[in-house]
Amino acid sequence: MATTYTAVCMKWGNKYSSEYVNRLYNMVKRNTTLPFKFICYTEIPEGVSPEVEIRPLPEMKLPDNVERGWRKLSLFAKDAELEGRVLFLDLDTVIVGNIDPFFTIDGDFRLIRHWKPSETQGIGETGVYRFKAGKFSDLYEYFTEHMMEVKAKYRHEQAYVCGKLGEEGRLDFWPSEWTPSFKYKCMRAFPACFFKEPIIPKGAKMIIFHGNPTPQDAMEGKIRGIKKLFRHVITPGWLKDSWR
């Protein structure tokens, strides 16, 4: 039986527009030679491309102020109706190379090795992860049964996933060169950032945006907050070519 490949994203609230979903779909389509399905879980389907399969956000009984990505755990539930190899992509991911290996590399669960691991952040980053459908329902079930205990121990969903799977020896990482951080690996250090564009590191397949700046910020050449005093981003030509 042929392996099923599915790319998945989630969009809840208004932080990101439907254009982020459409651009992500377009990037996956341009950068894989494999047959794939693309699914977006959202409660706001307006504006999403008809080529994207829309599914409602899975219901989770989350207490107030407990979000921090916990909703992503619902994809591991037994009734998630996913199959094969599932590649989750945060909406602010920018794809810059062929991503076939993200689907085909060995391992039941792979994710980004955190660029600056700590007790609160964990050792992995779930901006891009791949799992075998139906094999990690225990992660979802343990969270729903011990929600407040998990919340007290782990800062957010990615720290919980890394903690639990790491303890059980079920954690694998992407090759580090595949998923560099935009602000740690692409942006120039001060003062070069004021007159040189960010780079694409050698071997990069996806550029990971997290925090400040977002892809939209980088497209507009701006940094938010006090960091703009010593950090700057010149809109890179490769971002214009890739994030569309």
N, C-alpha and C positions, 0 to 999 in steps of 0.2 A: 504493500500500500504506500502510495506517495505521501511524503511529509507535507503537512499543511502549514503554511507560513502566514501569520497574521500580525500586522502592525496596529497598535492600539494607542490612543491618547484619551485624556480626560479634560473636559472644560466645564468648570462650574463657576458660577458668579460672573462678574464683568471685568476681571483683571485682564483677560486676554480676549480679543475680538475673534469673530469667526474667521477672519483673514489668517490668523495664526494656524488654524486647523487646515485651511486650504493650502497654505504654503508648505506645511509639513507634509501633507499628502503629495503635493507636486514634487517635493524633494525626494520622497521615498520612491515615487514612480520613476523619476529620472535616474535614480542611483541604485536600482536593483534590477537584475536580469531574471529574478525568480518570480513565479506566479505568487501573488499575495492578495490578501484581503486587508482593507483598511477600515478600522472601526473607531468612531468617536463617541464616547459616553458624555452626554451633556443634557442639561435641562433647558438649554437655549439653542435649538437647532437652526434658527433663522440665519441665513447667509452662508451656511455650510454647503460646499459643493455637492451636487447630486451623486458624484462618484464615490462619496464617502458614506459608509453604512452608519446610520445614526442609531444609537441605543440609549434608552433613558439611564440616568445615573442610578447605579444600584442603591437600594435603600440600606442605610446603616443608621442605627440608633446611636448617634454621636451626641454626647453632652455639649452644651454651649462652650465655645472657646477651646475645643479639642481638635480642630481640624488638622493642621500641620501635616497634610498629606495622608492621613489615616484612611481616607476614602479609597485610596489606591489598593488597599488590602482586599477590597471586595472582589477584585479580579481573581483572587485565589480560591474563592468560594466554590463549593462543589457544583452549585447551580449557575455558575457564571456563563455557561454555554459557549465556552471557548475550546478550541482543539488544536493539537499539534504544538508547534513552537510559537510562542507569543512574545513579540518584541514591544515593550512599552517605551514610549517616547514622550518626554515632557514637551509642552507646546513651544518652548523657547529653544529647542534644539535646532542647530543649523547643520545640515548635511553637506559635506564638501567632497565626498568621494564615494566609491562603490561600497555598498553596505551588505552585499551578499554574505560576507563572513559573519555578520552579527546573527544571521539566521542559521548558518551551517556549522559554526564552530561547536566542538563537543561541550557537553556540560548541561545539567538540568537547570541550573540557575546561574546566570552571569550578570554582573553589574560593574559599575565604574569603581575603581579603587579611589577613595577620597584623596584629594590633593593635599589636604591638611587634616589628617585624622586626629580625633580627640575623644575624650570620654563622652562629651555631649553630642558631637557630630557623628560618632561612629567611624568605622573604617571603610565604609562603602557609600556610594551616592546612587540613588535610584532615579536619577534623571533619565537614564537609559538602562533598562535591564531586560533580560530574556529568561523566560521560564517555560517549563513543560506544563501544558494545561492540565489541571486536575491533580497535580502532584504535591501542591503546597497548601492544601486546604487547612492543614493544621495551624498554619500561621494566622489565617483568618479566624478560625474557631477559637484559638487561644486568646486572641485579642478581644473578641466579642464577649468571651466568658470572664476575662480578667482585665477589663478595659482600664479601670482606674489604677490598678496595680501596674499595668504596662505603662500608662501615662506617667506615673510617678517615677518609674525607673528609666524610661527612654524619652528623650526630648521630642522625637518625631518618628514618623513611620520608617524612615530609612535606617535610623539607629536601631530600632526594634528588629527589623528584618535582618540586619547584619549581626546583631547580638544573638538572636535565636539560631540562625543558620550557621553562624560561626561556631557556636557552642557544639553544634551537632555535626560539624565537618561537612556541611553541604553548600559551602560558599566558594564560588569561583569568580575571577575578575576578567574583564576584557584586557587585552594587551594595552598597557598604559598609553602608548602612542596613538591609539585609535580615538581616544576621547579627551583631548586636552581642554582645560578650562580657558575660556576667553580671557578672563581678567588676570589669571595667573600665568598662562603660557603664551597668549597671543598679544596682549597689550604690551607696549614698550614701557620700560621703567622711566621714571622721572630723571632728567628732563626730556629724554628722547621722544616721549609720548606726545609732546607738543609739536613735533615736526616730522614724525615718522608714523606710517600706518601700522596697525596690528598685523601680525604675520599668521600664516597657517603653518604650524609646526610640522616637521617631516613625519610622514606616516599617518597624519590625522585623517579620519573619516567623518567624524562628527565634531563640531565645536560646541562645547557645553557652556551655556549662559546661566549664571546663577547670581541672584542678587542684582547689584548695580555694576555695569549697565545691562539693560535688556537688549535684545536685537534691535528693537525700534529706537532705543536710545543711541545705539552704535550707528544706526542708519542716519540719525539726525546729528551725530557728532557731539553728544553731550553726556556729561556725568552729573548725577544728581547729588545734592547735599554738599557737605563741607569738603568731601574728597575732590571736588572739582578744582580746589586750590592747588593741588599737587598731582592730579591725574587728569588726563585728557585723552579723548579718542578721536582720531581722524578717521572718517568713514572709509573702511577698506574696500577696494574695488572687488575683491573676492566675495565680500558680503553682499554687495549689490547683485553679483552674478548668481550667487547660491540661494539667497533667501527670497524666493519668489515662487 
